[in-house]
Amino acid sequence: MTSTREPWVVRDALLVTQNARREVRRGDLRIEDGRFTHVGPDAPRDGAEVIDGHGFAAVPGFINAHTHVAMAPLRGAADDVDLAGFLEILFRLDADRTEADVEAGAKAGIAEMLLGGTTSFLDLYYFEDAVGRACTDLGIRGFLGWAVLDPDRTTQSGVPLDNARRFLARWKDHPTVEPLVAPQGVYVVGRDTWLAAVELARSTGRLLHYHLSETRQEVHAHEQATGQRPVIWLDAIGALGRGQIAAHAVWLTGREIELLGRHGVAIAHCPSSNEKLASGGFCPVVELRRAGAPVALGTDSVASNNSLSMLREMHLAGLAQKNHRWEAAALPAGELLDLATREGAKALGRADELGSLEVGKRADFSLFRLDHPTLFPARPETIIPHLAYSASEEAIDSVSVNGEWVVRHRSLVRRPWATILKEATEAAESLWARRSELT
């Protein structure tokens, strides 16, 4: 394992920089204390371990902008049902989960993400201390939102907002785990709780993450209850603002798109989950970006996706937008890679530290094998389209987070998959036993 305190150099790799000019060029990376100190030709090698990168492409780590990583043991538990049926099953299973099985599930999900080149993720769940421990154990960068609901609509012990407040305090100084506030959605969070969550995030300088306008049923139910669509209602109560990431945002009007853009609310676009749950409608990615709302990519959970692959998410996001708009040039490959890297960093308020291979930024990146069949022909002008449309996770050889290898030669560095699998399988057994009682 390379220490974050010892300099090291990746020599002569194909650098997919994702800098402002989106340069792809041959060069070196020098990493010191977890950051890039040289990106380009002829990196200084004094005192550094040198790694031959000639047969690899160095790609910024993917940023998964919306998931529920601890649900890994529930993959396949609610397939082929709409969102209402999905939530009914999952809420009943979630009600009896223990902190120990949440941690085991989170490790399984994090392992999948790391092996797929994801180096940062934004999560929304409860028992997030367990997810934080899993992040620290395996070495991924976690942005973890404690789920906030109205006290009379939760299965959590205690008041969710108070739980979130204590969670923020416990993790506020951690170097790679950033705690945040996560109101579940307007369907279980009323005005007072929502505004209190906004104030908690504002007063502590933390992000706010929530589900928004995922289905037509959700939007219509809220309109019937309040007389306003969700985005209009959030604006009316003064709840929209920068430092927020809204997941899904499928059922939006032009007025709502304009409001989200004006307030700088970022969107986590989750095409696989939305299409699998038959949410209908279509996330207006192009219009949101045009209005000024940053758009990132998220996988959602494996219970609804059923994958944590950002490569697959890029592929589907591009194809779906092109097909829906009857426009082959919509969301081209370069923009898809932006959504998975630069735009994810921007959504998280970390554009100065993450999302590209640039001097001063955190050394979060993957090495893709250029001899892998899914990257052939491996040329500078084809590497970005290949990443967006054809690359397999099996092409990823190694992954660095914060200047430390967390995957090396397709193996997890900090904890073997066999150990993670054993713990997660034990957690899954009790969940699936309860699942059988629901059928």
LINSUL-V776370 format. One record per pair of residues at least 12 apart in sequence whose C-alpha atoms are under 8 Angstrom apart, sorted by the first residue. I is the first residue (numbers start at 1). J is the second residue. D is the distance in whole Angstrom. If there is no record, write none. Layout:
# LINSUL-V776370
((I:J:D) (I:J:D))
This chain:
# LINSUL-V776370
((1:404:7) (1:405:6) (1:413:7) (2:403:8) (2:404:5) (2:405:6) (3:403:8) (3:404:6) (4:32:7) (4:33:5) (4:34:5) (4:402:7) (4:403:5) (4:404:6) (5:32:6) (5:33:5) (5:34:7) (6:32:6) (6:33:7) (6:48:7) (7:30:7) (7:31:5) (7:32:5) (7:33:7) (7:47:7) (7:48:5) (7:49:7) (8:30:6) (8:31:5) (8:32:7) (8:45:8) (8:47:8) (8:48:4) (8:49:5) (8:50:6) (8:51:8) (9:28:7) (9:29:5) (9:30:4) (9:31:6) (9:43:7) (9:45:7) (9:48:6) (9:49:6) (9:50:5) (9:51:6) (10:28:6) (10:29:5) (10:30:7) (10:50:6) (10:51:5) (10:52:6) (10:53:5) (11:27:7) (11:28:5) (11:29:7) (11:43:8) (11:50:7) (11:51:6) (11:52:5) (11:53:5) (11:54:7) (12:26:6) (12:27:5) (12:28:5) (12:41:8) (12:52:7) (12:53:5) (12:54:5) (13:26:6) (13:27:6) (13:28:6) (13:52:8) (13:53:4) (13:54:5) (13:55:7) (13:56:6) (13:57:6) (13:58:6) (14:26:5) (14:27:7) (14:53:8) (14:54:7) (14:56:6) (14:57:4) (14:58:6) (14:380:7) (15:27:6) (15:28:8) (15:57:6) (15:58:5) (15:59:7) (15:357:8) (16:57:7) (16:58:6) (16:59:5) (16:60:7) (16:357:7) (16:384:8) (17:58:8) (17:59:7) (17:60:7) (17:356:6) (17:357:5) (17:358:7) (18:60:7) (18:338:7) (18:341:8) (18:342:7) (18:355:7) (18:356:5) (18:357:6) (19:356:6) (19:357:7) (19:358:7) (24:380:6) (24:381:8) (25:40:8) (25:380:7) (26:40:7) (26:41:7) (27:39:7) (27:40:4) (27:41:4) (27:42:7) (28:40:5) (28:41:6) (28:42:7) (28:43:6) (29:43:7) (30:43:6) (30:44:7) (30:45:8) (31:363:7) (31:403:6) (32:403:7) (33:403:7) (34:362:6) (34:363:6) (34:401:8) (34:402:4) (34:403:4) (34:404:7) (35:359:7) (35:360:6) (35:361:5) (35:362:4) (35:363:5) (35:402:7) (35:403:6) (36:357:7) (36:358:6) (36:359:5) (36:360:5) (36:361:6) (36:362:6) (36:363:6) (37:359:5) (37:360:6) (38:358:8) (38:359:6) (39:357:7) (39:358:6) (39:359:6) (55:369:6) (55:370:6) (55:371:7) (56:367:6) (56:368:5) (56:369:5) (56:370:5) (57:366:8) (57:367:5) (57:368:5) (57:369:7) (57:370:6) (58:365:7) (58:366:6) (58:367:5) (58:368:6) (59:356:8) (59:357:8) (59:365:5) (59:366:5) (59:367:6) (59:368:7) (60:341:7) (60:355:6) (60:356:5) (60:357:6) (60:364:6) (60:365:4) (60:366:6) (61:117:6) (61:118:5) (61:119:5) (61:120:7) (61:341:7) (61:355:7) (61:356:8) (61:364:5) (61:365:4) (61:366:6) (61:399:8) (61:401:8) (62:117:6) (62:118:4) (62:119:6) (62:120:7) (62:310:7) (62:340:5) (62:341:5) (62:355:8) (62:365:8) (63:118:6) (63:119:6) (63:120:5) (63:121:6) (63:297:8) (63:298:8) (63:340:6) (63:341:6) (63:344:5) (63:345:7) (63:355:8) (64:118:7) (64:120:6) (64:121:5) (64:122:6) (64:296:8) (64:297:6) (64:298:5) (64:299:7) (64:310:7) (64:340:7) (64:344:7) (65:121:6) (65:122:5) (65:123:8) (65:268:6) (65:296:6) (65:297:6) (65:298:4) (65:299:8) (65:344:6) (65:347:8) (66:121:7) (66:122:5) (66:123:6) (66:124:7) (66:247:7) (66:268:6) (66:270:8) (66:297:7) (66:298:4) (66:299:6) (66:300:5) (67:121:7) (67:122:6) (67:123:5) (67:124:7) (67:298:6) (67:299:6) (67:300:4) (67:301:5) (68:123:5) (68:124:6) (68:125:6) (68:300:6) (68:301:5) (69:105:7) (69:106:5) (69:109:5) (69:110:7) (69:123:7) (69:131:8) (69:301:6) (69:302:8) (70:102:5) (70:103:7) (70:104:7) (70:105:4) (70:106:4) (70:107:7) (70:108:8) (70:109:6) (70:125:8) (70:131:7) (71:102:8) (71:105:6) (71:106:7) (71:109:8) (71:301:6) (71:302:7) (71:303:7) (72:105:5) (72:106:7) (72:108:6) (72:109:5) (72:301:7) (72:302:6) (72:303:7) (73:105:6) (73:108:8) (73:424:7) (73:425:7) (73:427:7) (73:428:5) (73:431:8) (74:302:7) (74:303:5) (74:428:7) (74:431:8) (74:432:8) (75:302:5) (75:303:4) (75:304:8) (75:306:6) (76:302:8) (76:303:6) (76:306:7) (77:303:6) (77:432:8) (77:435:7) (78:90:7) (78:303:6) (78:304:7) (79:303:8) (79:304:7) (80:276:8) (80:277:7) (81:277:7) (82:277:5) (82:278:6) (82:279:7) (83:215:8) (83:277:6) (83:278:8) (83:279:7) (86:304:8) (89:435:8) (89:438:8) (93:431:7) (93:434:7) (93:435:7) (95:155:6) (95:156:8) (97:431:8) (99:127:6) (99:130:6) (100:130:7) (101:424:7) (101:427:5) (101:428:8) (102:127:7) (102:130:6) (102:131:7) (103:130:5) (103:131:6) (103:133:7) (103:134:6) (104:134:8) (104:420:7) (104:423:6) (104:424:5) (104:427:7) (105:424:5) (105:427:7) (106:130:8) (106:131:6) (106:134:6) (107:131:8) (107:134:5) (107:135:7) (107:138:7) (107:420:6) (107:424:8) (108:420:6) (108:421:7) (108:424:6) (109:308:8) (110:134:8) (110:135:7) (110:138:7) (110:140:7) (111:138:8) (111:412:7) (111:417:7) (112:308:7) (112:309:8) (113:308:6) (113:309:7) (114:140:7) (114:399:7) (114:406:8) (114:407:7) (114:412:8) (115:393:7) (115:396:7) (115:399:8) (115:407:7) (115:410:7) (115:411:8) (115:412:8) (116:308:8) (116:309:6) (116:310:7) (116:311:8) (116:393:5) (116:396:7) (117:310:8) (117:365:7) (117:366:6) (117:393:7) (117:396:7) (117:399:6) (118:310:7) (119:140:6) (119:141:6) (119:364:6) (119:365:7) (119:399:8) (119:400:8) (119:401:6) (120:140:6) (120:141:5) (120:142:6) (120:143:7) (121:141:7) (121:142:5) (121:143:6) (122:142:6) (122:143:5) (122:144:6) (122:145:7) (123:142:7) (123:143:6) (123:144:5) (123:145:6) (124:144:6) (124:145:5) (124:146:6) (124:147:6) (124:182:6) (124:184:8) (124:209:7) (124:210:8) (125:144:8) (125:145:6) (125:146:6) (125:147:5) (126:145:8) (126:146:5) (126:147:5) (126:156:8) (127:146:8) (128:144:7) (128:145:7) (128:146:6) (128:167:8) (129:167:7) (131:144:8) (132:144:7) (132:177:6) (135:177:7) (136:176:8) (136:177:8) (137:414:7) (137:415:8) (138:406:7) (138:413:8) (138:414:6) (138:415:7) (139:401:7) (139:406:6) (139:414:7) (140:176:8) (140:401:6) (140:406:8) (141:176:5) (141:177:6) (141:401:7) (142:176:6) (142:177:5) (142:178:6) (143:177:6) (143:178:5) (143:179:6) (143:180:7) (144:177:7) (144:178:6) (144:179:5) (144:180:6) (145:179:6) (145:180:5) (145:181:5) (145:182:5) (145:208:8) (145:209:7) (146:163:8) (146:164:5) (146:167:7) (146:179:8) (146:180:7) (146:181:6) (146:182:5) (146:183:8) (147:160:7) (147:164:7) (147:181:7) (147:182:5) (147:183:6) (147:184:6) (148:160:5) (148:161:6) (148:164:7) (148:181:7) (148:182:6) (148:183:4) (148:184:6) (148:189:8) (148:197:8) (149:161:7) (149:183:6) (149:184:6) (149:185:8) (149:188:6) (149:189:5) (149:193:7) (150:188:6) (150:189:5) (150:190:7) (150:193:6) (153:188:6) (161:193:8) (161:196:8) (161:197:7) (164:180:8) (164:181:6) (165:200:7) (167:179:7) (168:180:7) (179:206:7) (180:201:7) (180:206:5) (180:207:5) (180:208:6) (180:209:8) (181:197:7) (181:200:8) (181:201:6) (181:206:7) (181:207:6) (181:208:5) (181:209:6) (182:197:8) (182:208:6) (182:209:5) (182:210:5) (183:197:7) (183:208:8) (183:209:7) (183:210:5) (183:211:8) (184:210:5) (184:211:6) (185:210:6) (185:211:5) (185:212:6) (186:211:8) (186:212:8) (186:222:7) (186:230:7) (187:218:7) (187:222:7) (191:237:7) (194:239:8) (195:237:8) (195:238:8) (195:239:6) (198:239:7) (206:243:7) (207:243:5) (207:244:6) (207:245:8) (207:348:8) (208:243:6) (208:244:5) (208:245:6) (209:244:6) (209:245:5) (209:246:6) (209:247:8) (210:245:7) (210:246:5) (210:247:6) (211:246:6) (211:247:5) (211:248:7) (211:249:8) (212:230:7) (212:231:8) (212:246:6) (212:247:6) (212:248:6) (212:249:5) (212:250:8) (213:230:7) (213:231:8) (213:248:7) (213:249:5) (213:250:6) (213:251:5) (213:252:7) (214:247:8) (214:248:5) (214:249:6) (214:250:5) (214:251:6) (214:274:8) (214:279:7) (215:250:7) (215:251:6) (215:279:5) (215:280:7) (215:281:8) (216:251:6) (216:279:7) (216:280:8) (216:281:8) (219:251:7) (231:256:6) (231:259:8) (231:260:8) (232:256:7) (232:259:8) (235:259:8) (240:260:8) (240:263:6) (240:265:7) (241:263:5) (241:264:6) (241:265:6) (242:263:6) (242:264:5) (242:265:5) (242:266:8) (243:264:8) (243:265:7) (243:266:8) (243:347:8) (243:348:7) (243:349:7) (244:264:8) (244:265:5) (244:266:6) (244:347:8) (245:265:6) (245:266:5) (245:267:5) (245:268:7) (245:347:7) (245:348:8) (246:265:7) (246:266:6) (246:267:5) (246:268:6) (247:267:6) (247:268:5) (247:269:6) (247:270:7) (247:298:8) (248:267:7) (248:268:6) (248:269:5) (248:270:6) (248:274:8) (248:283:7) (249:267:7) (249:268:8) (249:269:7) (249:283:6) (250:279:8) (250:281:6) (250:282:5) (250:283:4) (250:284:7) (251:281:6) (251:282:7) (251:283:7) (252:283:8) (252:284:8) (257:287:7) (257:288:6) (257:291:7) (258:288:8) (258:291:6) (260:288:8) (260:291:8) (260:292:8) (260:293:6) (261:288:7) (261:289:8) (261:291:5) (261:292:4) (261:293:4) (262:291:7) (262:292:7) (262:293:8) (264:292:7) (264:293:5) (264:294:7) (265:293:6) (265:294:7) (266:293:5) (266:294:5) (266:295:6) (266:296:8) (266:347:5) (267:293:7) (267:294:6) (267:295:5) (267:296:6) (267:347:8) (268:295:6) (268:296:5) (268:297:5) (268:298:6) (269:283:7) (269:285:8) (269:295:7) (269:296:6) (269:297:5) (269:298:6) (270:297:6) (270:298:5) (270:299:5) (270:300:6) (270:313:8) (271:299:8) (271:313:7) (271:316:7) (271:317:6) (271:320:8) (272:299:7) (272:305:6) (272:313:7) (272:316:7) (272:317:8) (273:299:7) (273:300:6) (273:301:8) (273:304:5) (273:305:5) (273:306:8) (276:304:7) (276:305:7) (277:304:7) (285:321:8) (286:330:8) (286:331:8) (294:343:6) (294:346:7) (294:347:6) (295:339:6) (295:343:6) (295:344:7) (295:347:7) (296:339:5) (296:340:6) (296:341:8) (296:343:5) (296:344:5) (296:347:7) (297:310:8) (297:313:7) (297:314:8) (297:339:6) (297:340:6) (297:344:7) (298:310:8) (298:313:7) (299:313:7) (309:393:8) (310:340:7) (311:387:7) (311:388:7) (311:389:8) (311:391:7) (311:392:7) (311:393:7) (314:336:6) (314:337:7) (314:339:8) (314:340:7) (314:388:6) (314:389:7) (315:388:5) (315:389:5) (315:390:8) (317:336:8) (318:330:7) (318:331:6) (318:332:7) (318:333:7) (318:336:7) (333:384:6) (333:385:5) (333:388:5) (333:389:8) (334:384:6) (334:385:7) (334:388:8) (336:388:6) (337:384:7) (337:387:8) (337:388:6) (341:354:8) (341:355:4) (341:356:7) (342:354:7) (342:355:4) (342:356:6) (343:355:7) (362:401:8) (362:402:6) (362:403:7) (363:400:7) (363:401:6) (363:402:5) (363:403:5) (364:399:8) (364:400:5) (364:401:4) (364:402:6) (364:403:7) (365:399:6) (365:400:5) (365:401:7) (366:396:7) (366:397:8) (366:398:6) (366:399:4) (366:400:6) (367:396:6) (367:397:6) (367:398:5) (367:399:6) (368:395:5) (368:396:4) (368:397:6) (368:398:7) (369:395:5) (369:396:6) (369:397:6) (370:395:8) (372:395:6) (374:386:7) (374:390:6) (374:391:5) (374:392:6) (374:395:8) (375:387:8) (375:390:7) (375:391:6) (375:395:8) (394:410:8) (396:410:7) (397:409:5) (397:410:5) (398:410:6))
